[in-house]
Amino acid sequence: MDDFSAAPVMPAPAADLSALLIGLLKGVLYRESDEHQWATLLNLQARVRDYVAVLNLDLVLDEAEGHAFLKSRPEPAEDDPAPRLPRLVARRPLSFPVSLLLALLRKKLAEFDAGGGDTRLVLSRDEIMELVRVFLPGGPNEARLVDQIESTLNKVVELGFLHRLKPASTVTTGPANYEVRRILKAFVDAQWLAEFDARLAVYQSALSGAGTKP
């Protein structure tokens, strides 16, 4: 008599797990960018966590926001006898202009979320320029200031916190538009903002003092 019992569930192919891990080690996985990989991650997340733990990494998976990435585990406390392992994901020191723009974008995202409605915050290049301009020292060389802000903007795009949008048509002219990536919320938390606000207050005070000197 034939056996019609259900066949055992086969594990996902090793290639699926390998491709997923390689992609996560290279950068952030967005649901909207690769729905197939995202579905694979949801299915294999327990195995992914086990694999990356060997590398002293944690998987950060935000299903609500639709992104996932790897981050280094916290270093042990001074009195902890656990060995201190080298970091696979290097820390990136940020310049003041980059930190400033990240903080301003994070606050803009918080205001946008408080208003409800659309989930995508899109800003024009000119809007981002104006956000930063008021915090940077002015001078007679306007072109140099614009170049400085443009360089900072490009760096934030490179870091993955802004996404440059393609124009709606090839004939469209005018300033570029940028989407603020919601992963910014995972990197810039309330404590980071508070610490940066304190630094910004000192910076603005120094600027004011310099501006009042004869």
C-alpha positions in Angstrom: 0.0 0.0 0.0 1.4 3.4 -0.9 2.4 5.7 1.8 0.7 9.1 1.4 2.2 10.7 4.5 3.5 14.2 4.0 7.1 14.4 2.8 9.6 15.9 5.2 10.3 19.6 4.8 13.7 20.0 3.1 16.0 22.8 4.3 16.5 25.8 2.1 19.4 25.4 -0.4 22.8 26.3 1.0 23.1 28.8 -1.9 20.1 30.8 -0.6 21.7 31.2 2.8 25.1 32.0 1.3 23.7 34.7 -1.0 21.8 36.2 1.9 24.8 36.3 4.2 27.0 37.8 1.5 24.4 40.5 0.8 24.1 41.4 4.5 27.9 41.6 4.9 28.0 44.0 2.0 25.3 46.3 3.3 21.7 46.9 4.2 18.9 44.7 2.8 15.7 46.6 2.0 12.4 44.8 1.4 11.4 47.2 -1.3 14.6 46.6 -3.2 14.7 42.8 -3.2 11.4 41.1 -2.0 12.8 37.7 -2.8 15.8 38.1 -0.5 13.6 39.7 2.1 11.3 36.7 2.1 14.3 34.4 2.3 15.6 36.3 5.3 12.3 36.0 7.1 12.4 32.3 6.5 16.1 31.8 7.5 16.6 34.5 10.1 17.3 32.0 12.9 20.1 30.4 10.9 21.4 33.8 9.8 21.6 34.8 13.5 23.5 31.6 14.4 26.0 32.1 11.5 26.7 35.8 12.2 27.1 35.3 15.9 30.3 33.3 15.1 31.6 36.5 13.6 30.6 38.5 16.7 27.7 40.2 14.8 24.0 40.6 15.5 21.2 40.7 12.9 19.1 43.8 13.2 15.8 43.1 11.5 13.0 45.7 11.4 9.9 44.1 9.7 7.8 47.3 10.2 10.3 49.6 8.5 11.4 46.9 6.0 15.2 46.8 6.4 17.9 44.5 7.9 21.6 44.9 8.6 24.4 43.5 10.6 26.1 45.3 13.5 29.0 44.4 15.9 28.0 43.1 19.3 28.8 45.4 22.2 32.3 45.1 23.6 32.5 43.4 27.0 32.8 45.5 30.1 36.2 46.2 31.6 35.6 43.7 34.4 34.3 41.0 32.0 36.9 38.3 31.4 35.4 37.5 28.0 37.9 37.9 25.1 37.8 41.1 23.1 37.4 40.1 19.5 38.4 42.3 16.5 35.5 44.2 14.8 34.4 42.9 11.4 32.2 46.0 10.8 34.5 49.0 11.2 33.4 52.1 12.9 33.3 55.2 10.7 34.2 58.5 12.3 31.9 61.2 11.0 32.9 64.8 10.3 30.9 67.5 12.0 29.1 68.5 8.7 28.0 64.9 8.1 26.9 64.5 11.8 25.0 67.8 11.5 23.1 66.7 8.3 22.3 63.3 9.8 20.8 65.0 13.0 18.8 67.4 10.9 17.5 64.7 8.7 16.6 62.5 11.7 14.6 65.4 13.2 12.9 66.1 9.9 11.9 62.4 9.8 10.5 62.5 13.3 8.4 65.6 12.4 7.3 63.9 9.2 6.2 60.7 11.1 4.3 62.8 13.6 2.2 64.3 10.8 1.1 60.9 9.6 0.3 60.2 6.0 2.9 59.0 3.6 5.8 56.8 4.8 8.4 58.2 2.4 10.1 61.5 3.2 11.4 63.1 0.0 13.3 66.3 0.1 14.8 68.3 -2.8 18.4 69.3 -3.0 17.5 72.9 -2.2 15.5 71.9 0.9 18.4 70.0 2.2 20.8 72.9 1.4 18.6 75.2 3.5 18.5 72.8 6.4 22.2 72.9 6.7 23.0 76.4 5.6 21.7 78.1 8.7 24.1 76.2 10.9 27.3 76.8 8.9 29.3 80.0 9.1 28.5 82.3 6.3 31.0 84.2 4.2 31.6 86.1 1.0 32.3 82.9 -1.0 28.8 81.5 -1.5 30.0 79.0 -4.1 32.4 77.5 -1.7 29.7 77.0 0.9 27.4 75.3 -1.6 30.3 73.0 -2.6 30.8 72.1 1.0 27.2 71.2 1.5 27.1 69.3 -1.7 30.1 67.2 -0.6 28.4 66.5 2.7 25.2 65.5 0.9 27.1 63.1 -1.3 28.8 61.5 1.7 25.4 60.9 3.3 24.2 59.3 0.1 27.3 57.1 0.1 26.6 56.1 3.7 23.1 54.9 2.6 21.0 57.3 4.6 19.8 59.2 1.6 18.7 57.8 -1.7 19.0 59.9 -4.8 15.8 59.6 -6.9 15.8 59.3 -10.6 13.9 62.1 -12.4 10.3 61.3 -13.5 11.3 61.9 -17.1 14.5 62.5 -19.1 13.4 66.0 -19.9 12.9 67.0 -16.3 15.3 69.7 -15.1 15.8 71.3 -11.7 17.3 70.2 -8.4 17.5 66.5 -7.6 15.2 64.8 -5.1 16.3 62.6 -2.3 14.4 60.0 -0.2 15.4 59.9 3.5 16.1 56.2 4.2 14.2 55.1 7.3 17.1 53.1 8.5 18.4 56.4 9.8 16.1 55.9 12.8 18.1 52.8 13.8 21.4 54.6 13.8 20.5 58.0 15.1 18.6 57.5 18.4 17.4 59.9 21.0 20.6 59.7 23.0 22.8 60.4 19.9 20.6 63.4 19.1 20.8 64.7 22.7 24.6 64.4 22.7 24.8 66.1 19.3 22.5 68.9 20.4 24.9 69.6 23.2 27.8 69.8 20.8 25.8 71.9 18.4 25.0 74.4 21.2 28.7 74.8 21.9 29.5 75.1 18.2 26.8 77.8 17.7 28.0 79.7 20.8 31.5 79.7 19.4 30.2 81.0 16.1 28.3 83.8 17.8 31.4 84.8 19.8 33.5 84.9 16.6 30.9 87.0 14.9 30.9 89.6 17.6 34.6 90.2 17.7 35.7 93.5 16.2 
